[in-house]
C-alpha cells in the first residue's frame, strides 16, 4: 500500500521517498527496490506512465532516516499492528522536520492512541490519512484528527489531496474503522450473516449485490477476495476487539469458513484462491457445505430480477419485503440492517449523513450511499418497516431507531445534510479549493449547481454559458456517441462561438465520447446507402477541421473514454484539458473500420514533428502498430506519450476541477490572441516505399494465423493513409489529400460484408468479432 501511495504521488509529480526495512547483504535497499519493481507488474497499474517509476527514491530505515528532514509530508503505511506502528514512530519522530505533517495510513486503528508515542510538538502535526486501495483509482481519503491536531494542517492536507492527487476527502472521527470501513464492512458482514441464514451460495449473493443494486461489480465475496481475506479478517477483528458493547457485536466475527481459508493460505486474489479460484478457464466458488470448490453459476431469480427492474426505490423495497423468495428476503434484510446500523451510529462516526454517503460511494463504489437509498425509498415508510421488524425480532431487537429518525422526512436537503451529533443541517465544506469544482458530486436531495444560460439546445447538443463569454457545448447522446445530430450541433456551436463568444469548451460528464453512432452507420450500410455513409464521414472530417481551425480557441475537457471519433476530436481541439483517468484510443479496427475523422492525418503530420534527424519512419511504424492494435491509453499522461495529447495540453487530477481549468485555459488563450494557422501545413510522407515497409510487418502475422485476411486488409489501408498513398517517398501532401484517403478507405471498408458483420456483432455483444 505504501508503494502504491508513492506511485500516485509520482504520478502527480510530487517526488516520493519510499522507505522499507533494510535488506540483509550488501544492498540494503534490495527490499525497497523489489517493492518499486513490483509496481510495474500490478494490474490495474498504479502508474500513470512507466516513467513515473523512476521518480520514486528508494530508502531504508538503517541508512536513510536523515532524508525525512527534507520531507513536507511523512506517511506511515506499515502493517496494522499498534505496537509496530508505535515502535516505528519512536524511530522516525526525531528526524521529521519541524514544519512537516506526519500521518498514518491506518485503515481503522486509533489515531489518538498512536499519537501518544509522539513528542508534544509533533502531535499537533499528526493525523490519520486513510487512502483506499488501489490509491490511484479509489476516490476516497479519510482525514482523521486527534484532539491535539492543529486544524490548519487538515485544511492544508484536504487542499493538497483534492487538487494535487484528485481525491474526495472526508473528515472522519477517530472511531474504529472510521466511516467507510465501519459501514461498508458491516454491510459485508450483514450479507455474510444472511447468506448463511438463508442458505444462499456465495456466487448467488454476488449476483444479487453487484450492479443490480447499484454496487461495484465485485459485489460482496469477490470484493473480499480482492481486498484479501486476511485483511478482511483483520478489519473484522478490529471491530470485534474495539466495539464489544456494540449492539451488532455478534456480527463482528470472522465466519468459520473464512478462518479455514486463511489457515490454508487461500487469501483471495493475491494467492489465486479464496472464496473463488480458477481451474483452467473455469471459475470455481467455495461450497461451504462440501468444504470444496464447485463451478460458479450463481444467478438471480426471475421474480427478484423483475422487482429490481422497478425504477421506484420505495416500490422495490416494498416488494422485496413482501416476497417469500429467499433472495428477495436476503436483499430486504441487508438493506434494512444497513439503514438501521447507519442511523444508530451516525452521531458517533460522522459529522453528517453526507459524509457517510460520500464515503461509501467513493470507498466502496456504490452509486448511492445508505442514507440516499433510504431517503429515495421514502424515509418515514421505510423507518416504519424497520421498526416493525425490530418488534418482530427480525432486526436487531436490542436497539431502536434513534428518536431523530421519526422527527425528520430525510437527512439531505438543499440547505445541508443532517448531523445527528448537533441536530442541525451541515452545509458543504467551504475551503477555497472547492470553488474549483463548478459541478461537485452531490447527494440525493442536495441543492444542484446552476447549469448556466442556454444559448441553444437541439437533439444532439446543448450550448450554454455562465456569463463569462466562454461558451460550453455538451453532447446529449447516449455515451456521447457522435451521430449526425451531435456533429451538426457542434458545427452550429462553433458558428455561435465565433460570432458571440471568446472561446468554446466541450464539456460534459464522462465519458468524453465513445466514437461514431454505429447503429446509424450500420443502417445506412445495410440499406446500401454508401453515399449517405460517405456524407456522414465527410461531416465528421469537416467538424474535426473546424475544431482545429476555429477563429476562437476550442478546448476539449476530457474524462473517461475518448475512443474512435472521440479521440479524433481530442486531437483536433486547439487545447485539451484531460482528467488523469482519461482513456484515449483510435479503436475503429475493432469494428472493421479505420480512423477517418482526421486522426490518421494528424498522426502523419505529428510523426514528422517527432522525427529525429528528419526521418519519420520509426514514428510512423510506432503509430501504425498502435492504431492497428487499437491501443488505448492507460491514463491522460500515457495519452500524451502516445501522441494523442500535445505537450501544451493540461492534465488535472480531480475530475470535478476539469471545467474550471478548461475555462481558465480557454480564457488565457483568448486573452493572448491565439489564432489558428492561416494555411494547413504540408506533410512530407513516406509514400509507397513506406507503405510496403509497414505491410511487411503484417505478412508474418497473417501467415502465422495471428490476423485474418480482413484484419490484413484494414491494416494495409491504415498503412497507405499514414504514408500518403501510392506516391513517391518525400512527396509533400496537404491535409485534404490525407482526409480524402481516409474517407475513401473508410467507405470502401464499410461496404464489405465482413465489416458489417463486425459492426453488428459489436452492437449486439459489445465485443469485437475477428472474422
KEFI-931051 format. One line per 2 residues: number of its first residue (from 1); for each residue x, y, z of C-alpha. Coordinates in steps of 0.2 Angstrom, whole numbers, plus 5000, padded with zeros to 4 digits. Example, Ala and Ser with C-alpha at 12.3 -4.5 7.8 and 13.67 -1.06 7.14 Angstrom:
BEGIN
1 = 5062,4978,5039 | 5068,4995,5036
***
This chain:
BEGIN
1 = 5000,5000,5000 | 5014,5012,5004
3 = 5022,5009,4987 | 5006,5012,4978
5 = 5004,5029,4988 | 5021,5033,4982
7 = 5017,5029,4964 | 5002,5040,4964
9 = 5012,5054,4972 | 5025,5051,4957
11 = 5010,5052,4945 | 5007,5069,4952
13 = 5025,5075,4950 | 5027,5075,4969
15 = 5043,5066,4972 | 5041,5052,4985
17 = 5054,5044,4995 | 5049,5026,4999
19 = 5056,5018,5015 | 5057,4999,5018
21 = 5066,4988,5030 | 5084,4986,5027
23 = 5089,4970,5017 | 5102,4958,5023
25 = 5118,4958,5012 | 5127,4972,5003
27 = 5112,4981,4995 | 5102,4986,5010
29 = 5089,4994,4998 | 5085,4977,4990
31 = 5068,4976,4999 | 5063,4993,4993
33 = 5069,4991,4976 | 5059,4975,4975
35 = 5043,4984,4981 | 5046,4998,4967
37 = 5049,4985,4954 | 5033,4976,4959
39 = 5023,4992,4955 | 5026,4989,4936
41 = 5018,4972,4937 | 5002,4977,4946
43 = 4985,4977,4936 | 4977,4989,4936
45 = 4993,4999,4935 | 4996,5011,4949
47 = 5007,5021,4937 | 5000,5034,4925
49 = 5016,5031,4915 | 5030,5020,4917
51 = 5041,5035,4918 | 5034,5039,4935
53 = 5043,5024,4942 | 5060,5032,4941
55 = 5053,5047,4951 | 5052,5036,4967
57 = 5068,5037,4978 | 5072,5021,4987
59 = 5077,5021,5005 | 5079,5010,5021
61 = 5077,5014,5039 | 5096,5009,5043
63 = 5104,5021,5031 | 5092,5035,5026
65 = 5082,5042,5040 | 5090,5058,5038
67 = 5081,5060,5022 | 5065,5063,5032
69 = 5071,5080,5037 | 5069,5085,5018
71 = 5050,5080,5018 | 5035,5091,5020
73 = 5023,5076,5022 | 5028,5059,5030
75 = 5015,5045,5029 | 5017,5029,5038
77 = 5009,5014,5030 | 5016,4998,5038
79 = 5005,4983,5044 | 4990,4986,5055
81 = 4998,4982,5072 | 4998,4996,5085
83 = 5014,4990,5093 | 5024,4990,5077
85 = 5017,5007,5072 | 5022,5015,5089
87 = 5039,5007,5088 | 5042,5015,5071
89 = 5035,5032,5077 | 5048,5032,5091
91 = 5062,5028,5077 | 5057,5041,5064
93 = 5050,5056,5075 | 5067,5064,5079
95 = 5070,5065,5060 | 5054,5074,5055
97 = 5056,5092,5050 | 5048,5105,5062
99 = 5036,5111,5049 | 5032,5094,5042
101 = 5015,5084,5043 | 5016,5067,5050
103 = 5001,5055,5046 | 4996,5037,5047
105 = 4988,5027,5033 | 4979,5015,5046
107 = 4963,5008,5040 | 4955,5009,5057
109 = 4967,5009,5072 | 4965,5023,5084
111 = 4974,5039,5078 | 4974,5046,5096
113 = 4982,5031,5104 | 4996,5031,5091
115 = 4999,5049,5094 | 5003,5046,5112
117 = 5020,5039,5107 | 5025,5056,5098
119 = 5033,5072,5106 | 5020,5085,5111
121 = 5026,5097,5097 | 5023,5083,5083
123 = 5006,5078,5090 | 4999,5095,5083
125 = 5005,5090,5066 | 4999,5072,5066
127 = 4983,5064,5060 | 4976,5049,5050
129 = 4976,5049,5031 | 4967,5034,5025
131 = 4969,5030,5007 | 4958,5017,4999
133 = 4965,5003,4989 | 4971,5005,4975
135 = 4975,5023,4979 | 4977,5029,4961
137 = 4959,5024,4957 | 4949,5025,4973
139 = 4942,5042,4976 | 4941,5042,4995
141 = 4954,5048,5008 | 4948,5049,5026
143 = 4956,5063,5036 | 4956,5059,5055
145 = 4962,5071,5068 | 4966,5068,5086
147 = 4961,5081,5100 | 4979,5088,5098
149 = 4979,5090,5079 | 4981,5108,5073
151 = 4965,5111,5061 | 4976,5121,5049
153 = 4986,5106,5044 | 4969,5097,5040
155 = 4964,5111,5028 | 4982,5110,5020
157 = 4980,5092,5018 | 4962,5092,5011
159 = 4968,5105,4998 | 4983,5095,4993
161 = 4974,5079,4992 | 4959,5086,4982
163 = 4968,5096,4969 | 4985,5088,4968
165 = 4980,5070,4970 | 4962,5071,4964
167 = 4954,5064,4980 | 4937,5065,4988
169 = 4941,5070,5006 | 4930,5066,5021
171 = 4934,5071,5039 | 4931,5056,5049
173 = 4930,5054,5068 | 4943,5044,5077
175 = 4932,5029,5079 | 4936,5010,5075
177 = 4937,5008,5056 | 4932,5027,5054
179 = 4917,5029,5042 | 4918,5019,5025
181 = 4925,5003,5033 | 4914,5004,5048
183 = 4898,5005,5037 | 4905,4996,5022
185 = 4912,4981,5031 | 4896,4980,5042
187 = 4886,4979,5026 | 4898,4964,5020
189 = 4896,4956,5037 | 4877,4958,5037
191 = 4877,4950,5019 | 4888,4935,5026
193 = 4876,4933,5041 | 4860,4932,5029
195 = 4869,4922,5017 | 4871,4908,5030
197 = 4854,4911,5037 | 4845,4909,5021
199 = 4857,4895,5014 | 4862,4905,4999
201 = 4878,4902,4988 | 4892,4915,4988
203 = 4891,4916,4969 | 4872,4919,4971
205 = 4874,4933,4983 | 4887,4941,4972
207 = 4874,4941,4958 | 4862,4950,4970
209 = 4874,4963,4977 | 4883,4970,4962
211 = 4877,4982,4949 | 4859,4975,4951
213 = 4858,4985,4966 | 4870,4999,4962
215 = 4886,4992,4969 | 4903,4988,4962
217 = 4904,4973,4950 | 4915,4964,4963
219 = 4899,4963,4974 | 4902,4955,4991
221 = 4913,4940,4991 | 4923,4945,4976
223 = 4927,4961,4985 | 4933,4951,5000
225 = 4945,4941,4988 | 4951,4957,4980
227 = 4954,4965,4997 | 4962,4950,5004
229 = 4954,4938,5016 | 4967,4940,5029
231 = 4965,4959,5028 | 4946,4957,5029
233 = 4948,4946,5044 | 4959,4959,5052
235 = 4947,4973,5049 | 4933,4962,5056
237 = 4944,4958,5072 | 4947,4977,5074
239 = 4929,4979,5075 | 4926,4965,5087
241 = 4941,4970,5098 | 4936,4988,5099
243 = 4917,4988,5099 | 4912,4974,5112
245 = 4897,4984,5118 | 4890,4987,5100
247 = 4873,4980,5098 | 4879,4971,5082
249 = 4895,4964,5091 | 4889,4947,5086
251 = 4892,4951,5068 | 4910,4956,5071
253 = 4917,4939,5070 | 4925,4930,5055
255 = 4914,4916,5049 | 4922,4899,5051
257 = 4924,4896,5033 | 4934,4912,5032
259 = 4946,4907,5046 | 4948,4890,5037
261 = 4953,4898,5020 | 4966,4909,5029
263 = 4973,4894,5038 | 4976,4886,5021
265 = 4984,4901,5014 | 4969,4904,5002
267 = 4969,4923,5005 | 4960,4928,4989
269 = 4966,4936,4973 | 4984,4938,4978
271 = 4986,4919,4981 | 4974,4915,4966
273 = 4962,4906,4978 | 4950,4912,4991
275 = 4931,4912,4990 | 4934,4910,4971
277 = 4948,4901,4962 | 4951,4896,4944
279 = 4954,4879,4936 | 4959,4882,4918
281 = 4947,4894,4911 | 4933,4889,4923
283 = 4929,4900,4939 | 4925,4890,4954
285 = 4917,4895,4970 | 4918,4888,4988
287 = 4904,4877,4993 | 4903,4878,5012
289 = 4893,4863,5014 | 4905,4852,5004
291 = 4921,4861,5010 | 4927,4861,4992
293 = 4925,4871,4976 | 4911,4869,4963
295 = 4908,4878,4947 | 4902,4896,4949
297 = 4884,4898,4942 | 4875,4910,4954
299 = 4860,4918,4946 | 4846,4929,4951
301 = 4828,4923,4952 | 4816,4929,4939
303 = 4805,4936,4952 | 4819,4946,4960
305 = 4825,4952,4943 | 4808,4959,4940
307 = 4807,4968,4956 | 4824,4976,4953
309 = 4818,4982,4936 | 4806,4993,4945
311 = 4813,5011,4944 | 4804,5016,4960
313 = 4816,5013,4975 | 4801,5013,4988
315 = 4791,5000,4977 | 4807,4990,4976
317 = 4809,4988,4994 | 4791,4985,4997
319 = 4791,4971,4985 | 4807,4963,4992
321 = 4800,4964,5010 | 4784,4956,5005
323 = 4791,4942,4995 | 4794,4924,5001
325 = 4808,4921,4989 | 4824,4919,4999
327 = 4834,4930,4988 | 4821,4944,4990
329 = 4821,4941,5009 | 4840,4942,5008
331 = 4840,4959,4999 | 4827,4967,5011
333 = 4837,4961,5026 | 4854,4968,5020
335 = 4846,4985,5016 | 4836,4985,5032
337 = 4851,4981,5043 | 4862,4994,5033
339 = 4849,5008,5036 | 4847,5003,5055
341 = 4865,5002,5058 | 4869,5019,5049
343 = 4856,5028,5059 | 4861,5021,5076
345 = 4879,5025,5073 | 4878,5042,5063
347 = 4882,5053,5078 | 4896,5043,5084
349 = 4906,5041,5067 | 4902,5055,5056
351 = 4899,5074,5056 | 4884,5072,5044
353 = 4874,5060,5034 | 4883,5067,5018
355 = 4900,5061,5025 | 4893,5043,5026
357 = 4885,5043,5009 | 4900,5050,5000
359 = 4912,5039,5010 | 4903,5024,5005
361 = 4901,5030,4987 | 4920,5034,4985
363 = 4927,5020,4996 | 4916,5005,4990
365 = 4910,5011,4973 | 4891,5011,4977
367 = 4880,5023,4966 | 4871,5029,4981
369 = 4875,5029,5000 | 4864,5021,5013
371 = 4855,5037,5018 | 4852,5042,5000
373 = 4844,5025,4997 | 4833,5026,5012
375 = 4828,5044,5008 | 4824,5039,4990
377 = 4813,5025,4995 | 4803,5035,5007
379 = 4810,5040,5023 | 4796,5038,5035
381 = 4788,5022,5027 | 4805,5013,5027
383 = 4808,5019,5046 | 4791,5011,5050
385 = 4796,4994,5041 | 4812,4994,5051
387 = 4803,4997,5067 | 4790,4983,5064
389 = 4805,4971,5060 | 4813,4976,5076
391 = 4797,4972,5086 | 4795,4956,5077
393 = 4813,4951,5081 | 4818,4950,5063
395 = 4830,4965,5065 | 4842,4969,5079
397 = 4829,4969,5094 | 4841,4977,5107
399 = 4842,4994,5099 | 4828,5005,5092
401 = 4830,5018,5079 | 4836,5035,5086
403 = 4822,5047,5090 | 4828,5059,5077
405 = 4823,5047,5063 | 4805,5049,5066
407 = 4806,5068,5068 | 4813,5070,5050
409 = 4807,5067,5032 | 4825,5063,5027
411 = 4843,5069,5030 | 4848,5078,5014
413 = 4840,5095,5010 | 4845,5110,4999
415 = 4851,5118,5015 | 4863,5104,5020
417 = 4864,5087,5027 | 4858,5081,5045
419 = 4871,5080,5059 | 4865,5068,5072
421 = 4878,5075,5084 | 4872,5093,5083
423 = 4854,5090,5077 | 4857,5103,5064
425 = 4859,5104,5045 | 4878,5105,5039
427 = 4882,5113,5023 | 4896,5108,5012
429 = 4914,5112,5017 | 4919,5130,5012
431 = 4938,5128,5009 | 4943,5139,4994
433 = 4949,5123,4985 | 4931,5118,4982
435 = 4927,5134,4972 | 4937,5125,4958
437 = 4923,5112,4957 | 4909,5120,4947
439 = 4899,5105,4947 | 4904,5094,4963
441 = 4897,5077,4966 | 4881,5079,4976
443 = 4870,5068,4986 | 4851,5065,4983
445 = 4841,5080,4989 | 4856,5092,4990
447 = 4855,5108,4980 | 4861,5106,4962
449 = 4873,5119,4955 | 4866,5131,4942
451 = 4868,5124,4924 | 4871,5141,4916
453 = 4861,5150,4902 | 4856,5140,4887
455 = 4861,5148,4870 | 4853,5134,4860
457 = 4848,5116,4863 | 4844,5103,4850
459 = 4843,5084,4849 | 4862,5082,4849
461 = 4870,5096,4860 | 4866,5110,4872
463 = 4877,5126,4871 | 4877,5136,4886
465 = 4887,5149,4896 | 4890,5155,4914
467 = 4890,5174,4910 | 4909,5175,4906
469 = 4910,5174,4887 | 4916,5156,4887
471 = 4904,5145,4878 | 4902,5127,4883
473 = 4894,5114,4872 | 4889,5097,4880
475 = 4884,5082,4870 | 4867,5074,4874
477 = 4868,5057,4865 | 4870,5040,4874
479 = 4888,5038,4880 | 4891,5054,4870
481 = 4892,5044,4853 | 4895,5055,4838
483 = 4880,5054,4827 | 4874,5067,4814
485 = 4864,5077,4827 | 4880,5079,4838
487 = 4890,5084,4823 | 4878,5096,4816
489 = 4875,5103,4834 | 4894,5105,4837
491 = 4896,5115,4820 | 4882,5126,4825
493 = 4890,5129,4842 | 4907,5134,4833
495 = 4897,5146,4822 | 4889,5154,4838
497 = 4906,5155,4847 | 4915,5163,4833
499 = 4901,5177,4832 | 4897,5180,4851
501 = 4910,5172,4862 | 4928,5172,4866
503 = 4931,5153,4866 | 4922,5136,4866
505 = 4924,5122,4878 | 4917,5104,4875
507 = 4912,5098,4892 | 4900,5085,4899
509 = 4901,5071,4912 | 4912,5056,4907
511 = 4914,5048,4895 | 4920,5061,4884
513 = 4914,5052,4868 | 4914,5033,4863
515 = 4915,5036,4844 | 4903,5036,4829
517 = 4885,5031,4831 | 4887,5013,4824
519 = 4869,5010,4824 | 4865,5024,4811
521 = 4881,5019,4801 | 4875,5000,4800
523 = 4858,5005,4795 | 4865,5016,4780
525 = 4876,5002,4775 | 4863,4988,4776
527 = 4852,4999,4765 | 4866,5001,4753
529 = 4866,5019,4755 | 4885,5022,4753
531 = 4883,5040,4748 | 4874,5044,4765
533 = 4888,5034,4774 | 4901,5045,4765
535 = 4892,5061,4769 | 4892,5056,4787
537 = 4911,5054,4786 | 4913,5070,4777
539 = 4903,5079,4790 | 4914,5071,4803
541 = 4930,5077,4795 | 4923,5094,4792
543 = 4919,5095,4811 | 4936,5090,4816
545 = 4944,5103,4805 | 4933,5116,4812
547 = 4938,5112,4829 | 4956,5114,4824
549 = 4954,5130,4814 | 4941,5139,4823
551 = 4943,5158,4825 | 4940,5156,4843
553 = 4950,5144,4855 | 4942,5127,4856
555 = 4946,5117,4872 | 4941,5099,4875
557 = 4938,5094,4893 | 4941,5076,4893
559 = 4937,5062,4906 | 4935,5044,4904
561 = 4934,5036,4887 | 4938,5046,4872
563 = 4938,5032,4858 | 4937,5032,4840
565 = 4930,5049,4834 | 4931,5055,4852
567 = 4950,5053,4851 | 4950,5062,4835
569 = 4940,5077,4842 | 4954,5077,4856
571 = 4967,5078,4843 | 4959,5092,4834
573 = 4954,5103,4848 | 4966,5118,4850
575 = 4969,5114,4868 | 4965,5098,4879
577 = 4962,5098,4897 | 4961,5080,4902
579 = 4957,5071,4919 | 4971,5059,4924
581 = 4959,5044,4921 | 4956,5048,4903
583 = 4957,5033,4891 | 4961,5038,4873
585 = 4962,5027,4858 | 4958,5025,4839
587 = 4949,5009,4841 | 4940,5008,4824
589 = 4948,4992,4818 | 4938,4983,4831
591 = 4923,4986,4821 | 4931,4983,4804
593 = 4934,5001,4800 | 4949,5013,4801
595 = 4950,5031,4809 | 4943,5043,4796
597 = 4939,5059,4806 | 4956,5066,4803
599 = 4966,5055,4816 | 4977,5047,4804
601 = 4980,5063,4795 | 4985,5071,4812
603 = 4997,5057,4816 | 5005,5058,4799
605 = 5009,5076,4802 | 5014,5074,4821
607 = 5026,5060,4816 | 5036,5072,4806
609 = 5037,5084,4820 | 5043,5070,4832
611 = 5055,5063,4819 | 5074,5063,4824
613 = 5085,5068,4810 | 5071,5071,4798
615 = 5066,5053,4796 | 5049,5049,4802
617 = 5049,5030,4798 | 5051,5025,4816
619 = 5037,5036,4822 | 5026,5031,4808
621 = 5029,5012,4812 | 5025,5016,4831
623 = 5009,5024,4827 | 5004,5011,4814
625 = 5006,4997,4827 | 4996,5007,4840
627 = 4981,5010,4828 | 4982,4993,4820
629 = 4981,4985,4838 | 4968,4998,4844
631 = 4978,5003,4858 | 4970,5014,4872
633 = 4980,5025,4884 | 4981,5019,4902
635 = 4980,5037,4908 | 4980,5055,4901
637 = 4999,5056,4903 | 5000,5040,4894
639 = 4989,5048,4880 | 5002,5061,4879
641 = 5016,5049,4877 | 5006,5040,4863
643 = 5004,5057,4854 | 4985,5060,4857
645 = 4989,5075,4868 | 5001,5089,4864
647 = 5015,5095,4876 | 5004,5111,4879
649 = 4989,5101,4884 | 4985,5100,4903
651 = 4981,5085,4914 | 4971,5088,4930
653 = 4969,5075,4944 | 4952,5079,4951
655 = 4938,5077,4938 | 4927,5090,4946
657 = 4940,5103,4943 | 4940,5099,4924
659 = 4928,5113,4918 | 4936,5126,4929
661 = 4953,5123,4922 | 4947,5121,4904
663 = 4938,5138,4905 | 4954,5145,4913
665 = 4964,5139,4898 | 4951,5145,4885
667 = 4951,5162,4894 | 4970,5163,4893
669 = 4971,5158,4875 | 4958,5171,4870
671 = 4967,5184,4881 | 4983,5181,4872
673 = 4976,5182,4855 | 4979,5164,4850
675 = 4973,5161,4832 | 4974,5146,4821
677 = 4987,5145,4807 | 4981,5153,4791
679 = 4985,5138,4780 | 4987,5120,4784
681 = 5005,5114,4784 | 5010,5101,4771
683 = 5017,5084,4776 | 5032,5075,4768
685 = 5025,5057,4768 | 5034,5041,4766
687 = 5025,5036,4751 | 5023,5019,4743
689 = 5040,5013,4750 | 5035,5017,4767
691 = 5018,5008,4765 | 5027,4992,4759
693 = 5038,4993,4774 | 5023,4993,4786
695 = 5014,4980,4776 | 5029,4968,4778
697 = 5025,4969,4797 | 5008,4961,4793
699 = 5014,4947,4782 | 5021,4936,4796
701 = 5006,4939,4807 | 4994,4934,4793
703 = 5004,4918,4788 | 5006,4914,4807
705 = 4987,4915,4809 | 4988,4929,4821
707 = 4977,4940,4810 | 4963,4937,4797
709 = 4963,4942,4779 | 4951,4956,4784
711 = 4962,4962,4798 | 4976,4962,4785
713 = 4965,4972,4773 | 4961,4985,4786
715 = 4979,4987,4792 | 4985,4989,4775
717 = 4974,5003,4772 | 4979,5011,4788
719 = 4997,5010,4782 | 4993,5018,4765
721 = 4985,5033,4773 | 4999,5036,4786
723 = 5012,5035,4772 | 5002,5046,4760
725 = 4996,5033,4747 | 5004,5027,4731
727 = 5016,5041,4728 | 5035,5045,4729
729 = 5043,5045,4746 | 5046,5063,4752
731 = 5031,5070,4742 | 5023,5084,4750
733 = 5004,5082,4753 | 4991,5093,4761
735 = 4978,5089,4774 | 4964,5087,4761
737 = 4974,5074,4752 | 4975,5063,4768
739 = 4957,5066,4773 | 4952,5060,4755
741 = 4962,5045,4758 | 4954,5042,4775
743 = 4937,5044,4768 | 4939,5033,4753
745 = 4946,5018,4763 | 4933,5020,4776
747 = 4919,5020,4764 | 4926,5005,4755
749 = 4928,4995,4771 | 4910,5000,4776
751 = 4904,4992,4760 | 4911,4975,4764
753 = 4901,4961,4772 | 4914,4957,4785
755 = 4915,4975,4792 | 4896,4975,4793
757 = 4897,4958,4802 | 4909,4966,4814
759 = 4898,4981,4817 | 4883,4971,4820
761 = 4892,4959,4832 | 4899,4974,4842
763 = 4881,4982,4843 | 4874,4965,4849
765 = 4888,4959,4861 | 4899,4974,4865
767 = 4914,4964,4860 | 4924,4964,4844
769 = 4922,4950,4831 | 4938,4943,4822
771 = 4931,4937,4806
***
